[in-house]
Amino acid sequence: MTRLFSVAALALVLFASGCGYVNKLNPFAGPTPQEVEETNRKLKVADELVQKWANKLQPEDRGAFIKHEGLTEADPWGNYLRVEMSQDYFEAVLIVRSAGPDGSYGNADDLTRERRCRNIFGVWRGLGWMFWVPAIWVLSSVLTLWMVSWHRERRTRRGRGRKRRHPVLTNFVIILFAPVVCALYLVASLIVGLGQLFGGDGIDVPDVGDLFDGGGFDGFDLD
């Protein structure tokens, strides 16, 4: 009986030891209380560090946040904090970010602090090419159509204007190549303006519509 009890006790010890060994190798086993406590401590330290840097970078007089240059501080996992600045319409946005336990930025375990301040003049930095390209095209189209109209009236007063047979096509081409046509007409307008300033009025600027009216360019009359 005593021998049977000893064998049973030995088997129980071996089983318990085996289970403990298997649990250490088992990737699905939960963290130990010590590991949980250490992780929570690091999270608290990292959170305080992020808050410290968010408070450190104050807005300037112009409204934008002070731009940080160089390295920040390393979080408890050895990764430097990342400072991100952007413009959200009329507000400057500051985000201080710790990569968290996994060391990768931009996922769910990041520790972040966001600050905002009004920065009306920074709105231009927050607008991307999807705004600027159409805006430039619209502005140059309006300016070009105005300059073309001014030169046509000027040619009409000089007795060199004629009725346009393809006004829709002409205006379509002007708008299609608005920035280029605007630059050309702007230079021509400056030349005419300088000529009038010094008492001359003897240059006619070629009309885009002449390309489609069968007359060719009949401008640059220097009489």
Buried (B, 14 or more C-beta within 10 A) or exposed (E): EEEEEEEEEEEEEEEEEEEEEEEEEEEEEEEEEEEEEEEEEBBEEBBEBBEBBBEEBEBEEEBBBEEBEEEBEEBBEEBEBBBEBEBEEEBBBBBBBBBBBEEEBEEEEBBBBEBEBEBEEBBEEBEEEEEEEEEBBEEBBEBBBEBBEBBBEBBEEEEBBBEBEBEEBBBEBBBEBBBEBBEBBBEBBEEBEEEEEEEEEEBBBBBBBBBBBEEEEBBEEEE
